[in-house]
């Protein structure tokens, strides 16, 4: 039987793992020159995920390259998406990892949906090589 303290520790590790996953995904996107990357902490704001990572590709092939880079980076940790939506044509691709939802837009779709403006109260998380 597990104690509340053990459960609390497991939950904290889960969020920490989710944050690392978000940072790895973000760095993989940046490695492919994704633009305007925003990483949002959604914990406490929505029940369906812990983090959003949102970025822009300059064209449909660029969006595809960013998505492929993210998939490969997370797969190297044994993490696979639960679902992927929007691959062709790649104007907006959503990678659903459960605790991480990654949105990769082309410029037109990013400007149209302005997704991060829906979550102005979500804290932004720092993404750089030291944090990934």
VMD Tcl script that draws the C-alpha trace (Angstrom):
set ca {
  {0.00 0.00 0.00}
  {1.47 3.37 -0.98}
  {1.35 6.35 1.28}
  {0.17 9.85 0.38}
  {3.78 10.99 0.61}
  {4.86 8.37 -1.96}
  {1.98 9.34 -4.26}
  {2.92 12.99 -3.93}
  {6.50 12.15 -4.92}
  {5.30 10.17 -7.92}
  {3.15 13.06 -9.07}
  {6.05 15.51 -8.69}
  {8.30 13.18 -10.71}
  {5.57 12.92 -13.33}
  {5.39 16.70 -13.72}
  {9.18 16.91 -13.79}
  {9.27 14.25 -16.52}
  {6.57 16.17 -18.41}
  {8.61 19.36 -18.19}
  {11.71 17.57 -19.47}
  {9.66 16.13 -22.33}
  {8.41 19.63 -23.22}
  {11.95 20.99 -23.18}
  {13.30 18.14 -25.32}
  {10.49 18.69 -27.84}
  {11.13 22.43 -27.88}
  {14.87 22.00 -28.42}
  {14.22 19.53 -31.25}
  {11.95 22.10 -32.90}
  {14.54 24.85 -32.46}
  {17.22 22.57 -33.91}
  {15.15 22.58 -37.11}
  {14.90 26.39 -36.99}
  {11.27 26.56 -35.83}
  {10.21 30.16 -35.26}
  {8.36 31.96 -32.46}
  {8.52 29.02 -30.06}
  {6.45 29.33 -26.91}
  {6.34 26.71 -24.15}
  {3.45 27.04 -21.70}
  {2.90 25.42 -18.31}
  {-0.72 24.29 -18.43}
  {-0.75 22.53 -15.04}
  {-3.74 23.70 -13.07}
  {-5.29 25.37 -16.13}
  {-6.50 22.34 -18.09}
  {-7.03 18.72 -17.13}
  {-5.86 17.13 -20.38}
  {-2.17 18.10 -20.48}
  {0.66 19.63 -18.47}
  {2.50 21.55 -21.21}
  {1.91 23.13 -24.61}
  {4.77 23.80 -26.97}
  {3.77 26.02 -29.90}
  {5.98 26.97 -32.83}
  {5.95 28.03 -36.47}
  {7.42 26.57 -39.63}
  {8.01 28.68 -42.72}
  {6.38 26.21 -45.13}
  {4.59 22.87 -45.20}
  {7.89 20.97 -45.69}
  {9.45 22.94 -42.83}
  {6.51 22.10 -40.56}
  {6.99 18.44 -41.49}
  {10.72 18.60 -40.71}
  {10.03 20.16 -37.30}
  {7.45 17.47 -36.50}
  {9.84 14.70 -37.57}
  {12.62 16.17 -35.43}
  {10.36 16.29 -32.36}
  {9.16 12.73 -32.92}
  {12.73 11.43 -33.26}
  {14.00 13.33 -30.22}
  {11.25 12.03 -27.95}
  {11.42 8.53 -29.44}
  {15.07 8.41 -28.38}
  {13.70 8.52 -24.80}
  {11.13 5.83 -25.58}
  {8.29 8.36 -25.83}
  {5.79 8.06 -28.68}
  {2.78 10.28 -29.43}
  {-0.67 9.03 -28.50}
  {-2.02 10.80 -31.59}
  {-0.88 13.01 -34.45}
  {-3.30 15.22 -36.36}
  {-2.85 17.35 -39.47}
  {0.16 15.83 -41.24}
  {-1.02 16.49 -44.80}
  {-1.17 19.21 -45.77}
  {0.99 20.37 -42.89}
  {-0.55 23.74 -42.01}
  {-1.06 22.78 -38.37}
  {0.24 19.54 -36.91}
  {-0.68 18.53 -33.39}
  {1.39 15.92 -31.57}
  {-0.42 14.61 -28.49}
  {1.86 12.99 -25.94}
  {-0.73 13.16 -23.15}
  {1.19 15.33 -20.70}
  {2.62 17.36 -23.62}
  {0.73 18.75 -26.59}
  {2.91 20.14 -29.37}
  {1.45 22.47 -31.99}
  {3.48 23.17 -35.14}
  {1.86 25.77 -37.40}
  {2.72 27.35 -40.71}
  {2.72 31.17 -40.55}
  {-0.82 31.64 -41.84}
  {-2.38 29.14 -39.42}
  {-0.37 30.52 -36.46}
  {-1.56 34.06 -37.18}
  {-5.15 32.91 -37.67}
  {-5.50 30.81 -34.51}
  {-3.21 32.80 -32.16}
  {-3.43 29.82 -29.81}
  {-1.13 31.18 -27.12}
  {-3.39 34.24 -26.74}
  {-6.07 31.91 -25.38}
  {-3.70 31.05 -22.53}
  {-2.24 34.40 -21.47}
  {-2.44 33.29 -17.82}
  {-0.26 30.22 -18.49}
  {3.31 30.64 -17.24}
  {5.93 30.44 -19.97}
  {8.75 28.01 -19.42}
  {12.34 28.66 -20.33}
  {13.77 26.51 -23.08}
  {17.48 26.33 -23.83}
  {20.22 23.73 -24.06}
  {20.88 23.93 -20.32}
  {17.27 23.08 -19.43}
  {16.64 20.31 -21.98}
}
mol new
graphics top color blue
foreach p $ca { graphics top sphere $p radius 0.5 }
foreach p [lrange $ca 0 end-1] q [lrange $ca 1 end] { graphics top cylinder $p $q radius 0.2 }
display resetview
